[in-house]
Structure formats: C-alpha cells, structure tokens
Amino acid sequence: MDFNENKPIYKQIVDLCYARILSDVWHVDGRVPSIKELSLELTVNNRTVLKAFEELQDQGIIYSKRGLGYYVAPEARGLILEARRAEFFRDTLPDLRQRMQLLNLTLSDIAPYLD
C-alpha cells in the first residue's frame, strides 16, 4: 500500500479497514486479519496496526474475542457510513464549494458530471 505523507499511517489503515467492510471484503461478525497478518500485508509496524485497530474498536467498528482475534461489529457498516458522511460535510463539501466559487461554477454546471 502506498501511504500518503499528509495523513498518519494508522488513520490510512483505518480508512482501508472502512473500505474493506463497506465493500464486503470483511463481513459482519467475520474475523478480520490479525495485527501481525495485516502488518505483514501492509509492511508496517505491528504497533501501527494495533493503533488503527484500537481506534476501530473505540468507534464500535470491530470487537475482539479474547484469544480469537478481531471481528466486524454488526453495526459497523452504519457507523462507517455515518462517519464518512459527517467527514464529507465537514471537510469535502466546504472545499468543493470554495473551488466552485473560485471557478465561478454553479450546481447546474456540474450536475451533468454527477451521474
């Protein structure tokens, strides 16, 4: 995985986990790769993956079964969509609006490109 220098690696791993859950690569109540497995796959330190998993667990996206690993929580998909939508309205939309204003674009100008 190619990491972006502008965002902490563990946050990018959280994003990757979100994507795998939303795209059904990881299923509800299904086991996710272990910290070691994911750190080897992504070629990052175990502690970095652990930090990402701790954040996901704090958000209620994954849960642990002692001695068995981490699993996707039943409400994970809804929580991820809620978080992504909030992020869109907080970060993406204001930036898009500013760019549209700078370029003198209206909603009708971009509507044909949204389908």
Jmol script that loads the backbone (N, CA, C; Angstrom):
load data "model"
ATOM      1  N   MET A   1       0.849  -1.179   0.000  1.00  0.00           N
ATOM      2  CA  MET A   1       0.000   0.000   0.000  1.00  0.00           C
ATOM      3  C   MET A   1       0.893   1.240   0.000  1.00  0.00           C
ATOM      4  N   ASP A   2       0.553   2.188  -0.826  1.00  0.00           N
ATOM      5  CA  ASP A   2       1.274   3.453  -0.857  1.00  0.00           C
ATOM      6  C   ASP A   2       0.619   4.414   0.124  1.00  0.00           C
ATOM      7  N   PHE A   3       1.394   4.902   1.062  1.00  0.00           N
ATOM      8  CA  PHE A   3       0.853   5.779   2.089  1.00  0.00           C
ATOM      9  C   PHE A   3       1.060   7.242   1.722  1.00  0.00           C
ATOM     10  N   ASN A   4       0.089   8.044   2.107  1.00  0.00           N
ATOM     11  CA  ASN A   4       0.094   9.483   1.889  1.00  0.00           C
ATOM     12  C   ASN A   4       0.854  10.134   3.038  1.00  0.00           C
ATOM     13  N   GLU A   5       1.757  11.023   2.739  1.00  0.00           N
ATOM     14  CA  GLU A   5       2.559  11.680   3.772  1.00  0.00           C
ATOM     15  C   GLU A   5       1.755  12.690   4.589  1.00  0.00           C
ATOM     16  N   ASN A   6       0.592  13.095   4.098  1.00  0.00           N
ATOM     17  CA  ASN A   6      -0.197  14.138   4.758  1.00  0.00           C
ATOM     18  C   ASN A   6      -1.160  13.615   5.812  1.00  0.00           C
ATOM     19  N   LYS A   7      -1.190  12.304   6.011  1.00  0.00           N
ATOM     20  CA  LYS A   7      -2.125  11.710   6.970  1.00  0.00           C
ATOM     21  C   LYS A   7      -1.401  10.597   7.710  1.00  0.00           C
ATOM     22  N   PRO A   8      -1.591  10.499   9.030  1.00  0.00           N
ATOM     23  CA  PRO A   8      -0.907   9.428   9.777  1.00  0.00           C
ATOM     24  C   PRO A   8      -1.221   8.048   9.186  1.00  0.00           C
ATOM     25  N   ILE A   9      -0.241   7.176   9.189  1.00  0.00           N
ATOM     26  CA  ILE A   9      -0.401   5.846   8.596  1.00  0.00           C
ATOM     27  C   ILE A   9      -1.523   5.073   9.266  1.00  0.00           C
ATOM     28  N   TYR A  10      -1.632   5.151  10.584  1.00  0.00           N
ATOM     29  CA  TYR A  10      -2.688   4.394  11.252  1.00  0.00           C
ATOM     30  C   TYR A  10      -4.074   4.856  10.809  1.00  0.00           C
ATOM     31  N   LYS A  11      -4.218   6.156  10.516  1.00  0.00           N
ATOM     32  CA  LYS A  11      -5.502   6.674  10.016  1.00  0.00           C
ATOM     33  C   LYS A  11      -5.782   6.131   8.612  1.00  0.00           C
ATOM     34  N   GLN A  12      -4.745   5.983   7.815  1.00  0.00           N
ATOM     35  CA  GLN A  12      -4.908   5.415   6.477  1.00  0.00           C
ATOM     36  C   GLN A  12      -5.279   3.938   6.559  1.00  0.00           C
ATOM     37  N   ILE A  13      -4.780   3.259   7.583  1.00  0.00           N
ATOM     38  CA  ILE A  13      -5.152   1.859   7.796  1.00  0.00           C
ATOM     39  C   ILE A  13      -6.611   1.782   8.237  1.00  0.00           C
ATOM     40  N   VAL A  14      -7.050   2.708   9.069  1.00  0.00           N
ATOM     41  CA  VAL A  14      -8.465   2.779   9.452  1.00  0.00           C
ATOM     42  C   VAL A  14      -9.318   2.944   8.193  1.00  0.00           C
ATOM     43  N   ASP A  15      -8.910   3.844   7.296  1.00  0.00           N
ATOM     44  CA  ASP A  15      -9.634   4.055   6.037  1.00  0.00           C
ATOM     45  C   ASP A  15      -9.686   2.778   5.203  1.00  0.00           C
ATOM     46  N   LEU A  16      -8.579   2.063   5.152  1.00  0.00           N
ATOM     47  CA  LEU A  16      -8.528   0.799   4.415  1.00  0.00           C
ATOM     48  C   LEU A  16      -9.517  -0.208   5.015  1.00  0.00           C
ATOM     49  N   CYS A  17      -9.549  -0.275   6.328  1.00  0.00           N
ATOM     50  CA  CYS A  17     -10.487  -1.182   7.007  1.00  0.00           C
ATOM     51  C   CYS A  17     -11.930  -0.784   6.711  1.00  0.00           C
ATOM     52  N   TYR A  18     -12.213   0.514   6.746  1.00  0.00           N
ATOM     53  CA  TYR A  18     -13.544   1.007   6.359  1.00  0.00           C
ATOM     54  C   TYR A  18     -13.906   0.494   4.966  1.00  0.00           C
ATOM     55  N   ALA A  19     -12.978   0.672   4.023  1.00  0.00           N
ATOM     56  CA  ALA A  19     -13.238   0.282   2.635  1.00  0.00           C
ATOM     57  C   ALA A  19     -13.482  -1.221   2.521  1.00  0.00           C
ATOM     58  N   ARG A  20     -12.727  -2.011   3.244  1.00  0.00           N
ATOM     59  CA  ARG A  20     -12.904  -3.466   3.176  1.00  0.00           C
ATOM     60  C   ARG A  20     -14.240  -3.897   3.767  1.00  0.00           C
ATOM     61  N   ILE A  21     -14.693  -3.193   4.777  1.00  0.00           N
ATOM     62  CA  ILE A  21     -16.004  -3.512   5.363  1.00  0.00           C
ATOM     63  C   ILE A  21     -17.119  -3.058   4.424  1.00  0.00           C
ATOM     64  N   LEU A  22     -17.031  -1.839   3.916  1.00  0.00           N
ATOM     65  CA  LEU A  22     -18.070  -1.318   3.030  1.00  0.00           C
ATOM     66  C   LEU A  22     -18.169  -2.108   1.728  1.00  0.00           C
ATOM     67  N   SER A  23     -17.041  -2.643   1.254  1.00  0.00           N
ATOM     68  CA  SER A  23     -17.059  -3.404   0.005  1.00  0.00           C
ATOM     69  C   SER A  23     -17.282  -4.900   0.240  1.00  0.00           C
ATOM     70  N   ASP A  24     -17.591  -5.281   1.465  1.00  0.00           N
ATOM     71  CA  ASP A  24     -17.891  -6.672   1.831  1.00  0.00           C
ATOM     72  C   ASP A  24     -16.714  -7.628   1.685  1.00  0.00           C
ATOM     73  N   VAL A  25     -15.499  -7.096   1.706  1.00  0.00           N
ATOM     74  CA  VAL A  25     -14.331  -7.968   1.764  1.00  0.00           C
ATOM     75  C   VAL A  25     -14.267  -8.582   3.165  1.00  0.00           C
ATOM     76  N   TRP A  26     -14.576  -7.756   4.159  1.00  0.00           N
ATOM     77  CA  TRP A  26     -14.710  -8.221   5.544  1.00  0.00           C
ATOM     78  C   TRP A  26     -16.188  -8.182   5.891  1.00  0.00           C
ATOM     79  N   HIS A  27     -16.730  -9.297   6.366  1.00  0.00           N
ATOM     80  CA  HIS A  27     -18.157  -9.443   6.610  1.00  0.00           C
ATOM     81  C   HIS A  27     -18.518  -9.237   8.086  1.00  0.00           C
ATOM     82  N   VAL A  28     -19.746  -8.837   8.317  1.00  0.00           N
ATOM     83  CA  VAL A  28     -20.266  -8.667   9.677  1.00  0.00           C
ATOM     84  C   VAL A  28     -20.082  -9.960  10.458  1.00  0.00           C
ATOM     85  N   ASP A  29     -19.568  -9.822  11.659  1.00  0.00           N
ATOM     86  CA  ASP A  29     -19.255 -10.930  12.563  1.00  0.00           C
ATOM     87  C   ASP A  29     -18.164 -11.854  12.023  1.00  0.00           C
ATOM     88  N   GLY A  30     -17.549 -11.463  10.926  1.00  0.00           N
ATOM     89  CA  GLY A  30     -16.433 -12.232  10.375  1.00  0.00           C
ATOM     90  C   GLY A  30     -15.126 -11.755  10.983  1.00  0.00           C
ATOM     91  N   ARG A  31     -14.177 -12.654  11.040  1.00  0.00           N
ATOM     92  CA  ARG A  31     -12.864 -12.337  11.597  1.00  0.00           C
ATOM     93  C   ARG A  31     -12.090 -11.485  10.604  1.00  0.00           C
ATOM     94  N   VAL A  32     -11.408 -10.482  11.126  1.00  0.00           N
ATOM     95  CA  VAL A  32     -10.523  -9.660  10.295  1.00  0.00           C
ATOM     96  C   VAL A  32      -9.102 -10.199  10.459  1.00  0.00           C
ATOM     97  N   PRO A  33      -8.209  -9.859   9.550  1.00  0.00           N
ATOM     98  CA  PRO A  33      -6.828 -10.340   9.707  1.00  0.00           C
ATOM     99  C   PRO A  33      -6.252  -9.926  11.061  1.00  0.00           C
ATOM    100  N   SER A  34      -5.353 -10.732  11.561  1.00  0.00           N
ATOM    101  CA  SER A  34      -4.700 -10.400  12.826  1.00  0.00           C
ATOM    102  C   SER A  34      -3.817  -9.178  12.633  1.00  0.00           C
ATOM    103  N   ILE A  35      -3.396  -8.609  13.734  1.00  0.00           N
ATOM    104  CA  ILE A  35      -2.492  -7.465  13.682  1.00  0.00           C
ATOM    105  C   ILE A  35      -1.224  -7.842  12.912  1.00  0.00           C
ATOM    106  N   LYS A  36      -0.701  -9.002  13.202  1.00  0.00           N
ATOM    107  CA  LYS A  36       0.524  -9.454  12.528  1.00  0.00           C
ATOM    108  C   LYS A  36       0.278  -9.655  11.031  1.00  0.00           C
ATOM    109  N   GLU A  37      -0.839 -10.305  10.681  1.00  0.00           N
ATOM    110  CA  GLU A  37      -1.148 -10.553   9.267  1.00  0.00           C
ATOM    111  C   GLU A  37      -1.269  -9.242   8.488  1.00  0.00           C
ATOM    112  N   LEU A  38      -1.996  -8.277   9.058  1.00  0.00           N
ATOM    113  CA  LEU A  38      -2.203  -7.011   8.362  1.00  0.00           C
ATOM    114  C   LEU A  38      -0.908  -6.198   8.305  1.00  0.00           C
ATOM    115  N   SER A  39      -0.116  -6.246   9.370  1.00  0.00           N
ATOM    116  CA  SER A  39       1.148  -5.504   9.348  1.00  0.00           C
ATOM    117  C   SER A  39       2.100  -6.077   8.297  1.00  0.00           C
ATOM    118  N   LEU A  40       2.096  -7.395   8.112  1.00  0.00           N
ATOM    119  CA  LEU A  40       2.922  -8.008   7.063  1.00  0.00           C
ATOM    120  C   LEU A  40       2.396  -7.643   5.679  1.00  0.00           C
ATOM    121  N   GLU A  41       1.079  -7.692   5.513  1.00  0.00           N
ATOM    122  CA  GLU A  41       0.476  -7.341   4.216  1.00  0.00           C
ATOM    123  C   GLU A  41       0.801  -5.899   3.819  1.00  0.00           C
ATOM    124  N   LEU A  42       0.730  -4.985   4.787  1.00  0.00           N
ATOM    125  CA  LEU A  42       0.927  -3.566   4.505  1.00  0.00           C
ATOM    126  C   LEU A  42       2.370  -3.115   4.700  1.00  0.00           C
ATOM    127  N   THR A  43       3.202  -4.013   5.171  1.00  0.00           N
ATOM    128  CA  THR A  43       4.612  -3.730   5.500  1.00  0.00           C
ATOM    129  C   THR A  43       4.745  -2.513   6.422  1.00  0.00           C
ATOM    130  N   VAL A  44       4.036  -2.600   7.549  1.00  0.00           N
ATOM    131  CA  VAL A  44       4.119  -1.576   8.588  1.00  0.00           C
ATOM    132  C   VAL A  44       4.367  -2.267   9.930  1.00  0.00           C
ATOM    133  N   ASN A  45       4.709  -1.481  10.907  1.00  0.00           N
ATOM    134  CA  ASN A  45       4.960  -1.980  12.259  1.00  0.00           C
ATOM    135  C   ASN A  45       3.662  -2.489  12.886  1.00  0.00           C
ATOM    136  N   ASN A  46       3.770  -3.557  13.678  1.00  0.00           N
ATOM    137  CA  ASN A  46       2.607  -4.108  14.389  1.00  0.00           C
ATOM    138  C   ASN A  46       1.897  -3.051  15.232  1.00  0.00           C
ATOM    139  N   ARG A  47       2.675  -2.167  15.855  1.00  0.00           N
ATOM    140  CA  ARG A  47       2.088  -1.134  16.725  1.00  0.00           C
ATOM    141  C   ARG A  47       1.202  -0.177  15.929  1.00  0.00           C
ATOM    142  N   THR A  48       1.547   0.065  14.671  1.00  0.00           N
ATOM    143  CA  THR A  48       0.749   0.954  13.833  1.00  0.00           C
ATOM    144  C   THR A  48      -0.623   0.328  13.562  1.00  0.00           C
ATOM    145  N   VAL A  49      -0.632  -0.952  13.240  1.00  0.00           N
ATOM    146  CA  VAL A  49      -1.900  -1.657  13.016  1.00  0.00           C
ATOM    147  C   VAL A  49      -2.682  -1.742  14.321  1.00  0.00           C
ATOM    148  N   LEU A  50      -1.989  -2.001  15.419  1.00  0.00           N
ATOM    149  CA  LEU A  50      -2.655  -2.049  16.720  1.00  0.00           C
ATOM    150  C   LEU A  50      -3.353  -0.724  17.014  1.00  0.00           C
ATOM    151  N   LYS A  51      -2.692   0.383  16.741  1.00  0.00           N
ATOM    152  CA  LYS A  51      -3.292   1.701  16.968  1.00  0.00           C
ATOM    153  C   LYS A  51      -4.542   1.881  16.105  1.00  0.00           C
ATOM    154  N   ALA A  52      -4.485   1.436  14.863  1.00  0.00           N
ATOM    155  CA  ALA A  52      -5.654   1.509  13.976  1.00  0.00           C
ATOM    156  C   ALA A  52      -6.784   0.641  14.523  1.00  0.00           C
ATOM    157  N   PHE A  53      -6.467  -0.577  14.952  1.00  0.00           N
ATOM    158  CA  PHE A  53      -7.487  -1.473  15.496  1.00  0.00           C
ATOM    159  C   PHE A  53      -8.091  -0.920  16.783  1.00  0.00           C
ATOM    160  N   GLU A  54      -7.268  -0.293  17.610  1.00  0.00           N
ATOM    161  CA  GLU A  54      -7.794   0.320  18.833  1.00  0.00           C
ATOM    162  C   GLU A  54      -8.789   1.425  18.502  1.00  0.00           C
ATOM    163  N   GLU A  55      -8.467   2.222  17.484  1.00  0.00           N
ATOM    164  CA  GLU A  55      -9.400   3.279  17.068  1.00  0.00           C
ATOM    165  C   GLU A  55     -10.699   2.674  16.524  1.00  0.00           C
ATOM    166  N   LEU A  56     -10.575   1.642  15.702  1.00  0.00           N
ATOM    167  CA  LEU A  56     -11.762   0.980  15.160  1.00  0.00           C
ATOM    168  C   LEU A  56     -12.613   0.368  16.278  1.00  0.00           C
ATOM    169  N   GLN A  57     -11.946  -0.179  17.267  1.00  0.00           N
ATOM    170  CA  GLN A  57     -12.662  -0.767  18.402  1.00  0.00           C
ATOM    171  C   GLN A  57     -13.351   0.331  19.215  1.00  0.00           C
ATOM    172  N   ASP A  58     -12.678   1.451  19.434  1.00  0.00           N
ATOM    173  CA  ASP A  58     -13.276   2.582  20.155  1.00  0.00           C
ATOM    174  C   ASP A  58     -14.506   3.119  19.432  1.00  0.00           C
ATOM    175  N   GLN A  59     -14.489   3.041  18.097  1.00  0.00           N
ATOM    176  CA  GLN A  59     -15.616   3.519  17.294  1.00  0.00           C
ATOM    177  C   GLN A  59     -16.753   2.505  17.215  1.00  0.00           C
ATOM    178  N   GLY A  60     -16.517   1.287  17.687  1.00  0.00           N
ATOM    179  CA  GLY A  60     -17.530   0.241  17.619  1.00  0.00           C
ATOM    180  C   GLY A  60     -17.574  -0.463  16.275  1.00  0.00           C
ATOM    181  N   ILE A  61     -16.537  -0.305  15.463  1.00  0.00           N
ATOM    182  CA  ILE A  61     -16.483  -0.902  14.126  1.00  0.00           C
ATOM    183  C   ILE A  61     -16.057  -2.372  14.207  1.00  0.00           C
ATOM    184  N   ILE A  62     -15.108  -2.661  15.082  1.00  0.00           N
ATOM    185  CA  ILE A  62     -14.677  -4.042  15.305  1.00  0.00           C
ATOM    186  C   ILE A  62     -14.743  -4.337  16.799  1.00  0.00           C
ATOM    187  N   TYR A  63     -14.745  -5.596  17.125  1.00  0.00           N
ATOM    188  CA  TYR A  63     -14.707  -6.019  18.527  1.00  0.00           C
ATOM    189  C   TYR A  63     -13.758  -7.203  18.636  1.00  0.00           C
ATOM    190  N   SER A  64     -13.243  -7.415  19.824  1.00  0.00           N
ATOM    191  CA  SER A  64     -12.302  -8.523  19.993  1.00  0.00           C
ATOM    192  C   SER A  64     -12.953  -9.653  20.775  1.00  0.00           C
ATOM    193  N   LYS A  65     -12.538 -10.851  20.418  1.00  0.00           N
ATOM    194  CA  LYS A  65     -12.888 -12.050  21.174  1.00  0.00           C
ATOM    195  C   LYS A  65     -11.574 -12.540  21.754  1.00  0.00           C
ATOM    196  N   ARG A  66     -11.495 -12.505  23.047  1.00  0.00           N
ATOM    197  CA  ARG A  66     -10.246 -12.839  23.722  1.00  0.00           C
ATOM    198  C   ARG A  66      -9.666 -14.163  23.210  1.00  0.00           C
ATOM    199  N   GLY A  67      -8.439 -14.085  22.738  1.00  0.00           N
ATOM    200  CA  GLY A  67      -7.729 -15.260  22.258  1.00  0.00           C
ATOM    201  C   GLY A  67      -8.088 -15.668  20.836  1.00  0.00           C
ATOM    202  N   LEU A  68      -9.089 -15.008  20.232  1.00  0.00           N
ATOM    203  CA  LEU A  68      -9.523 -15.390  18.884  1.00  0.00           C
ATOM    204  C   LEU A  68      -9.271 -14.315  17.837  1.00  0.00           C
ATOM    205  N   GLY A  69      -9.134 -13.072  18.265  1.00  0.00           N
ATOM    206  CA  GLY A  69      -8.871 -12.005  17.315  1.00  0.00           C
ATOM    207  C   GLY A  69      -9.959 -10.961  17.267  1.00  0.00           C
ATOM    208  N   TYR A  70      -9.982 -10.215  16.183  1.00  0.00           N
ATOM    209  CA  TYR A  70     -10.930  -9.120  15.989  1.00  0.00           C
ATOM    210  C   TYR A  70     -11.968  -9.513  14.947  1.00  0.00           C
ATOM    211  N   TYR A  71     -13.185  -8.985  15.149  1.00  0.00           N
ATOM    212  CA  TYR A  71     -14.320  -9.295  14.282  1.00  0.00           C
ATOM    213  C   TYR A  71     -15.064  -8.010  13.929  1.00  0.00           C
ATOM    214  N   VAL A  72     -15.736  -8.030  12.772  1.00  0.00           N
ATOM    215  CA  VAL A  72     -16.517  -6.876  12.328  1.00  0.00           C
ATOM    216  C   VAL A  72     -17.819  -6.829  13.125  1.00  0.00           C
ATOM    217  N   ALA A  73     -18.084  -5.674  13.730  1.00  0.00           N
ATOM    218  CA  ALA A  73     -19.290  -5.481  14.536  1.00  0.00           C
ATOM    219  C   ALA A  73     -20.530  -5.433  13.635  1.00  0.00           C
ATOM    220  N   PRO A  74     -21.673  -5.903  14.134  1.00  0.00           N
ATOM    221  CA  PRO A  74     -22.908  -5.882  13.335  1.00  0.00           C
ATOM    222  C   PRO A  74     -23.295  -4.487  12.847  1.00  0.00           C
ATOM    223  N   GLU A  75     -23.007  -3.471  13.631  1.00  0.00           N
ATOM    224  CA  GLU A  75     -23.401  -2.106  13.265  1.00  0.00           C
ATOM    225  C   GLU A  75     -22.287  -1.351  12.523  1.00  0.00           C
ATOM    226  N   ALA A  76     -21.227  -2.046  12.142  1.00  0.00           N
ATOM    227  CA  ALA A  76     -20.057  -1.407  11.539  1.00  0.00           C
ATOM    228  C   ALA A  76     -20.403  -0.601  10.286  1.00  0.00           C
ATOM    229  N   ARG A  77     -21.150  -1.181   9.383  1.00  0.00           N
ATOM    230  CA  ARG A  77     -21.455  -0.506   8.118  1.00  0.00           C
ATOM    231  C   ARG A  77     -22.163   0.831   8.361  1.00  0.00           C
ATOM    232  N   GLY A  78     -23.168   0.832   9.213  1.00  0.00           N
ATOM    233  CA  GLY A  78     -23.893   2.065   9.521  1.00  0.00           C
ATOM    234  C   GLY A  78     -23.016   3.105  10.185  1.00  0.00           C
ATOM    235  N   LEU A  79     -22.153   2.669  11.095  1.00  0.00           N
ATOM    236  CA  LEU A  79     -21.241   3.588  11.775  1.00  0.00           C
ATOM    237  C   LEU A  79     -20.240   4.200  10.806  1.00  0.00           C
ATOM    238  N   ILE A  80     -19.747   3.390   9.884  1.00  0.00           N
ATOM    239  CA  ILE A  80     -18.781   3.886   8.900  1.00  0.00           C
ATOM    240  C   ILE A  80     -19.456   4.900   7.977  1.00  0.00           C
ATOM    241  N   LEU A  81     -20.645   4.562   7.489  1.00  0.00           N
ATOM    242  CA  LEU A  81     -21.356   5.492   6.606  1.00  0.00           C
ATOM    243  C   LEU A  81     -21.639   6.808   7.318  1.00  0.00           C
ATOM    244  N   GLU A  82     -22.043   6.729   8.561  1.00  0.00           N
ATOM    245  CA  GLU A  82     -22.302   7.935   9.355  1.00  0.00           C
ATOM    246  C   GLU A  82     -21.032   8.780   9.490  1.00  0.00           C
ATOM    247  N   ALA A  83     -19.917   8.138   9.792  1.00  0.00           N
ATOM    248  CA  ALA A  83     -18.640   8.845   9.946  1.00  0.00           C
ATOM    249  C   ALA A  83     -18.187   9.447   8.624  1.00  0.00           C
ATOM    250  N   ARG A  84     -18.317   8.686   7.545  1.00  0.00           N
ATOM    251  CA  ARG A  84     -17.907   9.180   6.225  1.00  0.00           C
ATOM    252  C   ARG A  84     -18.767  10.365   5.767  1.00  0.00           C
ATOM    253  N   ARG A  85     -20.060  10.288   6.028  1.00  0.00           N
ATOM    254  CA  ARG A  85     -20.943  11.399   5.652  1.00  0.00           C
ATOM    255  C   ARG A  85     -20.609  12.650   6.446  1.00  0.00           C
ATOM    256  N   ALA A  86     -20.370  12.493   7.740  1.00  0.00           N
ATOM    257  CA  ALA A  86     -20.005  13.641   8.574  1.00  0.00           C
ATOM    258  C   ALA A  86     -18.700  14.260   8.066  1.00  0.00           C
ATOM    259  N   GLU A  87     -17.737  13.411   7.725  1.00  0.00           N
ATOM    260  CA  GLU A  87     -16.458  13.889   7.184  1.00  0.00           C
ATOM    261  C   GLU A  87     -16.677  14.633   5.865  1.00  0.00           C
ATOM    262  N   PHE A  88     -17.565  14.106   5.011  1.00  0.00           N
ATOM    263  CA  PHE A  88     -17.857  14.753   3.732  1.00  0.00           C
ATOM    264  C   PHE A  88     -18.402  16.166   3.954  1.00  0.00           C
ATOM    265  N   PHE A  89     -19.385  16.283   4.849  1.00  0.00           N
ATOM    266  CA  PHE A  89     -19.992  17.594   5.085  1.00  0.00           C
ATOM    267  C   PHE A  89     -19.047  18.549   5.808  1.00  0.00           C
ATOM    268  N   ARG A  90     -18.164  18.009   6.644  1.00  0.00           N
ATOM    269  CA  ARG A  90     -17.231  18.837   7.406  1.00  0.00           C
ATOM    270  C   ARG A  90     -16.026  19.265   6.572  1.00  0.00           C
ATOM    271  N   ASP A  91     -15.490  18.361   5.741  1.00  0.00           N
ATOM    272  CA  ASP A  91     -14.221  18.615   5.057  1.00  0.00           C
ATOM    273  C   ASP A  91     -14.359  18.790   3.541  1.00  0.00           C
ATOM    274  N   THR A  92     -14.995  17.852   2.900  1.00  0.00           N
ATOM    275  CA  THR A  92     -15.034  17.831   1.437  1.00  0.00           C
ATOM    276  C   THR A  92     -15.947  18.897   0.850  1.00  0.00           C
ATOM    277  N   LEU A  93     -17.151  18.989   1.363  1.00  0.00           N
ATOM    278  CA  LEU A  93     -18.120  19.918   0.787  1.00  0.00           C
ATOM    279  C   LEU A  93     -17.687  21.380   0.879  1.00  0.00           C
ATOM    280  N   PRO A  94     -17.180  21.852   2.028  1.00  0.00           N
ATOM    281  CA  PRO A  94     -16.719  23.241   2.074  1.00  0.00           C
ATOM    282  C   PRO A  94     -15.588  23.521   1.074  1.00  0.00           C
ATOM    283  N   ASP A  95     -14.677  22.562   0.915  1.00  0.00           N
ATOM    284  CA  ASP A  95     -13.591  22.724  -0.046  1.00  0.00           C
ATOM    285  C   ASP A  95     -14.141  22.767  -1.471  1.00  0.00           C
ATOM    286  N   LEU A  96     -15.079  21.886  -1.768  1.00  0.00           N
ATOM    287  CA  LEU A  96     -15.704  21.880  -3.093  1.00  0.00           C
ATOM    288  C   LEU A  96     -16.428  23.200  -3.360  1.00  0.00           C
ATOM    289  N   ARG A  97     -17.145  23.672  -2.372  1.00  0.00           N
ATOM    290  CA  ARG A  97     -17.869  24.939  -2.540  1.00  0.00           C
ATOM    291  C   ARG A  97     -16.893  26.091  -2.825  1.00  0.00           C
ATOM    292  N   GLN A  98     -15.809  26.125  -2.093  1.00  0.00           N
ATOM    293  CA  GLN A  98     -14.808  27.174  -2.299  1.00  0.00           C
ATOM    294  C   GLN A  98     -14.210  27.093  -3.700  1.00  0.00           C
ATOM    295  N   ARG A  99     -13.888  25.892  -4.162  1.00  0.00           N
ATOM    296  CA  ARG A  99     -13.334  25.724  -5.500  1.00  0.00           C
ATOM    297  C   ARG A  99     -14.343  26.134  -6.573  1.00  0.00           C
ATOM    298  N   MET A 100     -15.600  25.775  -6.343  1.00  0.00           N
ATOM    299  CA  MET A 100     -16.638  26.162  -7.303  1.00  0.00           C
ATOM    300  C   MET A 100     -16.757  27.682  -7.391  1.00  0.00           C
ATOM    301  N   GLN A 101     -16.692  28.338  -6.245  1.00  0.00           N
ATOM    302  CA  GLN A 101     -16.776  29.796  -6.238  1.00  0.00           C
ATOM    303  C   GLN A 101     -15.590  30.419  -6.970  1.00  0.00           C
ATOM    304  N   LEU A 102     -14.397  29.885  -6.734  1.00  0.00           N
ATOM    305  CA  LEU A 102     -13.207  30.408  -7.403  1.00  0.00           C
ATOM    306  C   LEU A 102     -13.278  30.240  -8.923  1.00  0.00           C
ATOM    307  N   LEU A 103     -13.908  29.159  -9.349  1.00  0.00           N
ATOM    308  CA  LEU A 103     -14.016  28.881 -10.781  1.00  0.00           C
ATOM    309  C   LEU A 103     -15.324  29.403 -11.385  1.00  0.00           C
ATOM    310  N   ASN A 104     -16.125  30.056 -10.539  1.00  0.00           N
ATOM    311  CA  ASN A 104     -17.408  30.593 -10.984  1.00  0.00           C
ATOM    312  C   ASN A 104     -18.305  29.496 -11.576  1.00  0.00           C
ATOM    313  N   LEU A 105     -18.368  28.364 -10.869  1.00  0.00           N
ATOM    314  CA  LEU A 105     -19.218  27.256 -11.288  1.00  0.00           C
ATOM    315  C   LEU A 105     -20.478  27.208 -10.437  1.00  0.00           C
ATOM    316  N   THR A 106     -21.578  26.804 -11.060  1.00  0.00           N
ATOM    317  CA  THR A 106     -22.836  26.631 -10.332  1.00  0.00           C
ATOM    318  C   THR A 106     -23.152  25.138 -10.255  1.00  0.00           C
ATOM    319  N   LEU A 107     -24.173  24.804  -9.454  1.00  0.00           N
ATOM    320  CA  LEU A 107     -24.601  23.403  -9.379  1.00  0.00           C
ATOM    321  C   LEU A 107     -25.058  22.893 -10.743  1.00  0.00           C
ATOM    322  N   SER A 108     -25.724  23.761 -11.521  1.00  0.00           N
ATOM    323  CA  SER A 108     -26.157  23.313 -12.844  1.00  0.00           C
ATOM    324  C   SER A 108     -24.982  23.047 -13.776  1.00  0.00           C
ATOM    325  N   ASP A 109     -23.848  23.719 -13.538  1.00  0.00           N
ATOM    326  CA  ASP A 109     -22.659  23.465 -14.344  1.00  0.00           C
ATOM    327  C   ASP A 109     -22.092  22.057 -14.081  1.00  0.00           C
ATOM    328  N   ILE A 110     -22.155  21.624 -12.853  1.00  0.00           N
ATOM    329  CA  ILE A 110     -21.541  20.331 -12.522  1.00  0.00           C
ATOM    330  C   ILE A 110     -22.537  19.171 -12.522  1.00  0.00           C
ATOM    331  N   ALA A 111     -23.832  19.455 -12.516  1.00  0.00           N
ATOM    332  CA  ALA A 111     -24.853  18.400 -12.449  1.00  0.00           C
ATOM    333  C   ALA A 111     -24.668  17.322 -13.508  1.00  0.00           C
ATOM    334  N   PRO A 112     -24.355  17.663 -14.760  1.00  0.00           N
ATOM    335  CA  PRO A 112     -24.189  16.599 -15.770  1.00  0.00           C
ATOM    336  C   PRO A 112     -23.057  15.608 -15.448  1.00  0.00           C
ATOM    337  N   TYR A 113     -22.118  16.017 -14.627  1.00  0.00           N
ATOM    338  CA  TYR A 113     -20.978  15.166 -14.291  1.00  0.00           C
ATOM    339  C   TYR A 113     -21.224  14.306 -13.053  1.00  0.00           C
ATOM    340  N   LEU A 114     -22.354  14.467 -12.409  1.00  0.00           N
ATOM    341  CA  LEU A 114     -22.642  13.741 -11.169  1.00  0.00           C
ATOM    342  C   LEU A 114     -23.350  12.410 -11.406  1.00  0.00           C
ATOM    343  N   ASP A 115     -23.764  12.150 -12.613  1.00  0.00           N
ATOM    344  CA  ASP A 115     -24.461  10.878 -12.892  1.00  0.00           C
ATOM    345  C   ASP A 115     -23.566   9.780 -13.271  1.00  0.00           C
TER     346      ASP A 115
END
end "model"
wireframe off; spacefill off
backbone 0.3
color backbone group
